[in-house]
């Protein structure tokens, strides 16, 4: 992302409340990590992705670059995912990792 694109994006973000910026980051982060079906139905996910891709096109950047630029405005705990609740899928993955799969105990 070049300096002109970054300034335009920063100007847009500056007009948003902090909680909205955080919500955008969490959505962008989930989009970049892949679909978690426990949190979105497929049509909603595809529409959400299209909205952010359009925003990226407006600012001349990818969804990942958009996420990274939004992240610069947030505390490190939010960027690392410490301040968001665990999804049911993440919770299940942690349990299986810790205790093994129930079918193979």
C-alpha positions in Angstrom: 0.0 0.0 0.0 1.5 3.3 -1.0 1.4 6.5 1.1 -1.5 8.1 -0.7 -3.7 4.9 -0.2 -2.6 4.7 3.5 -3.6 8.4 4.1 -7.0 7.9 2.5 -7.6 4.8 4.6 -6.4 6.4 7.8 -8.7 9.4 7.1 -11.7 7.1 6.8 -10.7 5.2 10.0 -10.2 8.4 11.9 -13.9 9.2 11.5 -15.0 5.9 13.1 -15.6 5.2 16.8 -12.9 2.9 18.3 -15.4 0.1 18.9 -16.3 0.1 15.2 -12.7 0.0 14.2 -12.2 -3.0 16.5 -15.2 -4.7 15.1 -13.9 -4.2 11.5 -10.6 -5.6 12.5 -12.1 -8.7 14.1 -14.2 -9.3 11.0 -11.3 -8.7 8.6 -9.1 -11.0 10.7 -11.7 -13.8 10.6 -12.0 -13.3 6.8 -8.2 -13.6 6.4 -8.0 -16.7 8.6 -10.9 -18.5 6.8 -14.5 -19.2 7.4 -15.5 -20.3 10.9 -18.9 -21.8 10.2 -19.9 -21.7 13.8 -20.1 -17.9 13.6 -21.5 -17.2 10.1 -23.9 -18.8 7.7 -22.3 -19.1 4.3 -24.3 -16.4 2.4 -23.6 -13.8 5.1 -19.9 -14.7 5.0 -19.7 -14.3 1.3 -21.5 -11.0 1.4 -19.2 -9.8 4.2 -16.2 -10.8 2.2 -17.5 -9.0 -0.9 -18.1 -5.8 1.1 -14.5 -5.8 2.5 -13.0 -6.7 -0.9 -14.9 -3.6 -2.4 -13.5 -1.5 0.4 -10.0 -2.8 -0.5 -10.6 -2.0 -4.1 -11.6 1.6 -3.2 -8.4 2.1 -1.2 -6.3 0.1 -3.7 -5.3 -2.7 -1.3 -6.0 -6.3 -0.5 -8.2 -7.5 2.3 -5.0 -8.5 4.2 -3.5 -5.0 3.8 -6.8 -3.5 4.9 -6.8 -5.7 8.1 -3.1 -4.8 8.8 -3.8 -1.1 8.5 -6.9 -1.2 10.7 -4.8 -3.2 13.3 -2.3 -0.3 13.6 -5.1 1.7 15.4 -5.8 -1.0 18.0 -4.1 -2.2 21.2 -1.8 -5.3 20.9 -4.2 -7.4 22.9 -7.0 -6.9 20.3 -4.6 -7.6 17.4 -3.4 -10.9 19.0 -7.0 -12.0 19.6 -6.8 -11.9 23.4 -9.7 -9.5 23.8 -12.2 -11.4 21.7 -14.3 -14.3 22.9 -13.2 -17.8 21.7 -15.5 -19.2 19.1 -17.1 -22.6 19.7 -14.9 -24.1 16.9 -11.7 -22.7 18.5 -12.8 -24.0 21.9 -13.4 -27.5 20.4 -10.0 -27.4 18.7 -8.3 -26.6 21.9 -10.1 -29.4 23.8 -9.2 -31.9 21.1 -5.6 -30.7 21.1 -5.3 -30.9 24.9 -7.2 -34.2 25.6 -7.3 -35.9 22.2 -10.2 -36.7 20.1 -13.0 -38.4 22.0 -13.3 -41.3 19.5 -9.6 -42.2 20.0 -9.2 -42.0 23.8 
